[in-house]
Amino acid sequence: MLLLMTAIPSIAEDILTRGYLYGHLKFMKPLGWILLSAIIYVLNHIWRLNDGLPVLTYLFILGIVLAFAVWLTKSLWLAFGIHWGANIAFESSNSIIHTKALVQHDGSTCYLQ
C-alpha cells in the first residue's frame, strides 16, 4: 500500500511541475528553467508553505535536484525515481518507523516532504 500511495502522487506531481514545463518551455536556458521548476514545485506544496524556512529550503533544493535530473536526461524517469524514493522515506518515517525523542532541546526537528 505504501508503494502505491507514494507512486501516484509522485508521478502526477512530476508530470505537472517538470514534464509539462519541459514540454512547453524547452527554449529557456537551463538555469532559468530549473529555477522556475523548483519554485513551482515549492508552490505546489501549498499546505507546507507555513512550515518555516527549513521545509521551504528542503523543498526548493529537492525541486532543483529533480528539475536538473529532467534537464540532464530529457526524461521524467530519474526524477520520478528520486521523488518516489523521497516520498517512501518520508512516509516510512511517519507510518512504519516510530521514533522517540531522547534529548530535549530548543531547536525544532522537522520531517520534510
Secondary structure, DSSP 8 states (H G I E B T S, - for coil): -HHHHHHHHHHHHHIIIIIHHHHH-TTS-HHHHHHHHHHHHHHH-GGGTTS-HHHHHHHHHHHHHHHHHHHHHTSSHHHHHHHHHHHHHHHIIIII------S--SS------
